[in-house]
Amino acid sequence: MSDRLLVLVRHGQSEWNLKNLFTGWKDPDLTEQGIAEAKDAGRKLKAQGLSFDVAFTSDLTRAQHTLKLMLEQIGQTGLPTTKNLALNERDYGDLSGLNKDDARKKWGEDQVLVWRRSYDVPPPGGESLKDTLARTLPYYVQEILPGVLRGQRTLIAAHGNSLRALIMVLEKLTPEQILKRELATGAPVVYRLNADSTVASKVDLAG
Ligand SMILES: O=C(O)[C@H](O)COP(=O)(O)O
């Protein structure tokens, strides 16, 4: 029986995570802590005895750098890798580059929470989680899932909200349930899928 392995990893801490700035499609690199988190994620995958046939990442440096560091730890630096902006972070629009605490002071706690965690309310000029799902899901279904179902062990390094969108589908979460789902930086989530693409098992390697 083939493994149908799919591992999702949010990038390590970025410079803008550290500064508490809305990031979205802006392109800061990892901090020292983010580099350590990415290496640690690779070590955790190796400790589980996992290796991969293909990798996918976004068009953004912090996810690509995280993938590179993980692959170095696993000893798979030459792994075939596809980069695509379908896996990019949710576009934060006009909020990009603003400090999250300053935004709360300006627009209020509740409004900022709606922009960050509601399912279908986009931030001004940006994408809601629903909008993010509308580009991430077709890419997953067309470009990633067929390989997983053929037994290609697959690693994805991407972003909090592009991965939350995929997790919503994989775990069949409602818009209410996905609101409360947070993804820690550098914490691999290891899925094994059934032949019908539903989740057979999930192991969260956070902590
Ligand atoms: O793009 C960002 O600012 C973060 O990476 C994710 O932001 P969030 O925690 O507000 O979803």
The ligand as an SDF file (V2000), in Angstrom:
LIG
                    3D

 11 10  0  0  0  0  0  0  0  0999 V2000
    0.5990   37.7630    6.7070 O   0  0  0  0  0  0  0  0  0  0  0  0
    0.7140   37.9000    7.9480 C   0  0  0  0  0  0  0  0  0  0  0  0
    0.7030   39.0070    8.4990 O   0  0  0  0  0  0  0  0  0  0  0  0
    0.9120   36.6930    8.8330 C   0  0  0  0  0  0  0  0  0  0  0  0
    1.8500   35.8580    8.3120 O   0  0  0  0  0  0  0  0  0  0  0  0
   -0.3700   35.9500    9.0830 C   0  0  0  0  0  0  0  0  0  0  0  0
   -1.2000   36.8650    9.6210 O   0  0  0  0  0  0  0  0  0  0  0  0
   -2.4380   36.5350   10.5570 P   0  0  0  0  0  0  0  0  0  0  0  0
   -1.9290   35.8860   11.8080 O   0  0  0  0  0  0  0  0  0  0  0  0
   -3.0460   37.8670   10.7960 O   0  0  0  0  0  0  0  0  0  0  0  0
   -3.3490   35.6180    9.7850 O   0  0  0  0  0  0  0  0  0  0  0  0
  1  2  2  0
  2  3  1  0
  2  4  1  0
  4  5  1  0
  4  6  1  0
  6  7  1  0
  7  8  1  0
  8  9  2  0
  8 10  1  0
  8 11  1  0
M  END
$$$$
